[in-house]
């Protein structure tokens, strides 16, 4: 299903429709402030396995992000962080960053793996954030961006739907997507190490 939702004023009814699908273990493709993402409810093990199958990844090795509404729930998934790191997060988020932290023990349970780190995203996109807010917990997510694909297939919602309609339950048309991914910042060592330079410029917030 291709579902139109406007970012400037996301329809609560449409968002609820997406949340209902997620709660039943469905998969969605949705807009972010960078590229379109493929996501599911983090509490649904079968849905996580489906995402890994689509992307050709093993769950224990997959680099999947937790899409959060804000920073209020990150202590459930991330080991305590220092004040200066938290201050930077508050400045940079919502924004086009994925911050990597040491994971709490609840993360391996969710992913049925022995992962020691977790990527946290708070995208600057009202559709993504409203879905997470109504769901009540983060979405587990990976981008559909693929460097060797034709760009339109990862930025045009109608073409995304054409490609993924048999694999996912809902493709949200939130307008054209970007083709530059988030900037990935490793915070596990106490410093900020950029693992992938994407759309976000960390020096603007440091």
C-alpha positions, -999 to 999 in steps of 0.1 A, spaced: 0 0 0 12 35 -9 0 59 18 3 97 14 12 116 46 21 153 46 50 162 68 38 197 75 7 183 92 7 145 95 -28 131 96 -33 113 130 -56 88 113 -30 79 87 -3 77 114 -25 54 134 -29 32 104 9 28 102 12 22 139 -15 -6 137 5 -23 110 37 -20 130 21 -35 161 10 -65 140 46 -71 130 44 -53 96 72 -35 78 70 1 66 91 23 44 90 59 56 106 93 51 133 107 73 154 139 71 179 120 49 170 89 29 139 68 31 141 41 58 128 5 61 115 0 96 96 -22 121 86 -23 157 117 -31 178 98 -54 200 88 -77 172 114 -104 166 99 -118 134 96 -83 118 133 -77 126 143 -110 109 122 -100 79 141 -67 76 174 -85 78 163 -109 51 153 -81 28 187 -64 33 207 -97 32 220 -92 67 224 -115 97 206 -101 127 236 -104 149 258 -85 125 233 -60 112 239 -23 117 204 -12 125 194 21 141 168 28 167 146 57 155 134 76 186 109 105 191 133 124 214 160 116 239 137 106 267 139 68 261 175 64 251 186 54 286 166 22 281 190 12 253 222 32 259 246 30 288 249 62 308 264 91 288 284 120 302 270 156 304 290 170 275 278 142 251 242 147 262 245 184 256 258 178 221 229 154 214 204 180 226 219 205 201 222 182 172 189 163 175 164 161 158 189 161 129 206 140 103 229 120 126 232 84 139 251 83 172 266 50 182 267 41 219 274 12 241 242 -8 244 224 -18 276 215 -55 281 180 -49 267 193 -44 232 207 -79 226 174 -93 239 155 -73 213 178 -83 185 186 -119 196 222 -111 192 253 -102 213 255 -67 200 274 -43 223 266 -11 205 234 6 192 228 35 168 204 62 179 185 84 154 161 113 161 153 124 125 141 159 118 110 146 101 75 150 117 61 119 100 88 95 114 86 111 148 48 110 150 48 73 141 73 66 169 54 88 194 21 70 187 38 36 187 52 42 222 87 28 215 114 32 188 113 18 153 142 -5 143 154 9 110 179 6 81 181 29 51 169 17 16 198 37 2 220 17 -21 251 33 -37 249 13 -69 211 17 -74 195 42 -96 189 72 -73 152 77 -82 145 42 -68 155 53 -34 141 89 -35 108 87 -54 81 72 -32 61 58 -62 92 40 -75 101 28 -40 66 13 -38 70 -3 -72 102 -20 -60 92 -29 -25 54 -34 -26 56 -72 -22 81 -70 6 66 -44 29 31 -36 41 31 2 37 53 27 17 46 62 31 47 89 4 61 118 24 74 136 -7 108 132 -25 135 117 -3 172 126 -1 201 105 -13 227 116 13 226 93 44 230 104 80 264 112 95 274 83 117 292 93 149 309 68 172 306 80 209 318 47 225 353 59 233 343 92 250 353 111 218 332 119 188 346 98 159 329 103 125 326 68 109 306 81 79 303 117 68 268 122 56 243 151 56 249 163 92 279 185 100 290 178 136 312 208 138 281 230 136 272 217 171 305 210 188 
